[in-house]
């Protein structure tokens, strides 16, 4: 007796995605981890960007303001040559790129960035929001 199996044209693609990335994009697979970037406000007057960049040094990171966006780029390249083994060259590289649109009230002249324990912390001061203007309601004069 033979058993019928329903054909799924996307089964191979799903299996490949799970093999490469795990069940979702945040699952580590084969030592590869997609870095986390958090964007939040500390209060109404400060925007904070935290990028988790393990194995990157300050010299590997470039931060720029470009067309109203914060652009974070990091690249790290290592090369190790073993002179006792004439044919061996060990290379590894990793890179990171994020582009985050900044609000109009961001003060790009006072942005600060610090790298501590593999976490890049960028603080962007925001201009205060204008206070609402109170309009007095008066009785119509006769």
N, C-alpha and C positions, 0 to 999 in steps of 0.2 A: 504494500500500500504506500503510495507516495503522498507526501505532504505538500500542500500549496503554501507558498510564502509570498506575501504581498511585496511587490517591488517598490523601493523608495529611491528615487533618482538622486536625492540629496544625502543619503546615508553615508556615502564615501566622504563628502565634504564635511559633514558633521563629525565623522570619526577623525578626520585629519585635523579639524579645528580643536577637538578635545585633546588630541595627541600633542599638538603644538602649544596650546594655550591653557589646557585644563578645561574644566566645565565653564568657567567664565574668564574674562580677560585679566582678572586680578589674581589668578592662581599661579603660583610659581611652577615652572616646568623646565626641567633640565638646567636648573640654576639661573634661569632668566626670569627677571621680575620687572614688571612695568612700574616705573617709579610713580609714587603718589604725589599729587600736587593739590594742596588745599588753599582755597581763597575764601577769606572771611573778613568781617569787620570786628575790630575790638570794641569800638564804640562808634558813634555817628561820625567821628572825625578821623578815622584811621582804617585803611584797608591793609590787610596782611596777606602775603603770599608765602606759603611754606612748600618748598620742593624737597623731597627726600632724595638726596643724591649721595648714597654711600660710595666710597672709593673715588670720589672726586676731590681735588684740592682747589684752593682759591684760584690758583693760576689756570685751572682748567675751565673756569666759569666766566662767561661774558654776559653782561646784562645791559640792555639798551632800551631807550624809548624810541619807538618808530611809528610815525603816523597815528599817535594816540593809543599805542599799545605797548605793553611791557613785553620785551622779548628776552627770554632766558635761553642761553645755549651753553652746553657743556660738552666737552670732548676730552677723552682720555685715551692715550695710546701708549702701550708698553711694548718694548721689544727686548728680548733677552737672547744673547748668542752664547752658545756653549762651545768654547774653543776646543774642548777635548773631543767633541763630536762635530766634525767639520761640516756635516750636512744639516745640523739642527738649528733652526731659528724659531723661537717661540714668540708669537705676537698675539696681542689681544687689544681690542679697542671697544670703547662704549661711548655712546653719545646720548644727549638729551636735548629736547627742544620744546619749548612752550611759548605760545603767544597769547597774551591775556589783554583784552580790551580794557582800557582804563576809563573811569567815569570822567566827565568834563571837569569836575571839581577836584581832580587829583593834582597835587602840587609836585610836579616832576622835578623841581629844583631841590627838594628836601627828602628825596627817597634815600633810605639807608638799607644796606644789605649786609648780613652776617652769616658765616658758615660755622656751625657748631655741631660736632658729632654726626656729620653727614646730612644735616638738615640746613638747607639754605632758607633763611628767614628774611623776607623783604618787607619793609614797612613803608607805606605810601600815605603821607598825610593828605587829608581831604579838607578843602575849604568848608567852613560851616555853611549849612543851609540857611538861606535868608529866613528871618523870622516872619511868620504870617502877619499880614497887615490887617489890623482890626478896622472895620468900617462901622461907624456908629449909625444906628437906625433912628431917624427923627420923624416926628409927626409932621404930616403935611400941613403947612400953614394955610389959613383961609383968606 
